[in-house]
Amino acid sequence: MLSTDQLDEWREQIEADREHKRRYFRESRHSPLPSGMRGTQFPGLDYFEPDPDYRFVLPLVEHDEKAQITVETTADGEQTYLRWGEFRFELDGEQYTLQAYRPDRETDRLWVPFRDQTNDEETYGAGRYIDLEFDHHLTADGWVLDFNTAYNPTCAYNYAYECPMIPMDNWLDVRIEAGERDFPADPATPHGHEH
């Protein structure tokens, strides 16, 4: 549990990260948005209010065998990941499990994609991602798995991007009312690209 001071600091950090992302999307030339959606045309990004009930500190239960899986992408391609371990957490009295993946053994990052019961309504239909960095999210007490940091894949904003789909192991039968909501505009379709 976070103390009152820690909660305030946590909320401030969540809001600062969100504001940084909004500014990056609106102003950066590296923004995933096409130029016509930047600047004054920027439709904004939408989020659930920060909720500490969706922040967990958990052990990663590593798999003895780090099986390589193939994940389909939105552009009919494929990407491979190692099924590294799993997080087990409780929400509303029910137990859930999420698989954590690594692109390879050298990458100091875990990819935790998920779908949940808010998809197609409040959140992006194909699901959302959480990234966990070894030097940032791993504490003495375990990994900080915070659904408030869940974000949309780039293809939610622009069909020109190729995004890995959510493996079925991580389809959650529960509403995760935390993190980024659906993009408030239609994704940009590249000229001549049918979608």
N, C-alpha and C positions, 0 to 999 in steps of 0.2 A: 504493500500500500504506500502511496505517496503522501507525504505530509502536506499540510496546507500550502506552505511555501513552495514545495516541490511541484505541487499541482499548478500553482500560478506560473511557475517557471516553465513547466511542460506546455501549458496552454499558450503562453507567449511564444515559445519556440515553434509550435504547430502553426500559429497564425503568421509568424515571421517567414517560415518556409513557404507557406501558401502565397503570401504577398510577393515573395521573391520569384516564385514560379509564374504568377500572373504578370509581373513586370517583364520577365524573360520572354513569355509568350507574346506579349504586346509589343515589345521593343527590339528584341534581339534579331539579328539577321540569321541566326541559327535556329530560330523558332520553328517548330514543326508546322506551324500554320502558314498557308500561302500568304504572300505579301498583301493581298487584298483583304485579309482578315486581321491584319495587324494595325497598330496605331489606333486612330479614332474608330476604326471598323471592328475592333476587338470585341467579341461578344461576352467576354469574361469567362471565368471558370466557377463552378458551383461545388460546394462542399457541405457535408453534414457538420453540425456543430461538434467541436471536440468533445469526446465522451471517454472519460478514463476507464469506464467499464469494458472498453474494447482494447485496452492496453494490457498485455500479458508479459510476464517474465517467466520464461520456460526453458527447461533443458531441451536440447536437440537430441533425440534418440537416433543415433547414427545407425544406418543399415550395415550389417556385416559385409554384404556384397553391394557395392555401389553400381547397380545395374545401369547400363546406358539405355535411355529411352529416346524415341524419335517423336518429335512434336510437329504436327502440321502447322503451317502458317496461313495467314489470311490471303496470301498470294499463291496458294497451291504449292508452296515449297515445303521444305522440311528443315528442322534444326535438331541437333542432338544435345542432350543434357545427361548428367549423372544424377540418379535418384539417391541423394546423399543421406537424408534422414527425415524424421518426421517430428512435428510439434503436436502435442496433445493438450487440448484446452477445454474448459467448461464454459458454457454460455447458457444462461437461463436453466440451469440444472441438468443440461444435456452435455454429453461428451462428444467432442469432434476431433478429427485428425487432419492435419495438412502436411503434405509432402513438401520438402525443401530440396531444390535442385541446384546443381552447379554446372556451368558450361563446360568446365574441365577441372582437373585436380589442382591446377595452379591458381585459379581465380579465387581471390579472397572475398567472395561475395556469394550469398545464397539468394536464389530467386524463388519467391513464394507466390505463385499465381493462384487465383481462386475465382470461382463463380459462386453466387449465392442467390437467395430468393428476392433480392431487390433488382436483379438484372432485368432489363427490358422495361422497367418501370422508372425507378429513381436513378438507376446506375446503368453504365454502358452494358449493352446486351451480351457482349462476348466475355465479360469478366474484367477483373482488375489485377494489378500486380503489387507486391511488396518486395523491396530490395533490402537485404540485410548485409551490412558490411562487417567483417570480422573485427576491424579496429574501432568500430563505432557502436554497433548494436550488441556486442558480446560483453557482458559484465561478469563480475564475480558471482552473481546470483543466477546467471543464465542469459539467454537471448531475450532481447526486448522485441517482442512481436506486437506491433502497434497498428491495428487496423485503421487508425486515424491517419496513417501515412499512406494508405492504399491509393494508388493512382491509376489513371486510364492509360492503356497502351496508345502509342502515337497514332495508330490507325483510327482511333476514336475521333481524331481531329482532321485527318487527312488520309484519304484512301491510297495516296501514293506510297505510304509506308507498308512494310511487310512486318506483321506481328505474329509471334508464336501464340497458338491457341492454348486454352487451359486444359491440361490433362484431366481426364474424368476422375482420377483419384482425388482431385481438389474441387469437386463440385459439392458445395455445402448445402445441406437441406435446412437452412436457417437464414434469417434476414441479418445481414451485416450492415447496420445503419451507421456507418462510420467511413471517413475518408472522402474521396472525390465522388461527386455525383456525375450524372451524364453531362456531356458537353452541351451547352444551351443553344448550339447551332448545328445545322446539318454538316457532317464532315465534307471537306472540299473534295470534289472529284476531279482528278487530272483530266485535261482536255482529251476527249476521245476514249476515255476509260469507262467502260460500262460496269456498273456495280449494282 
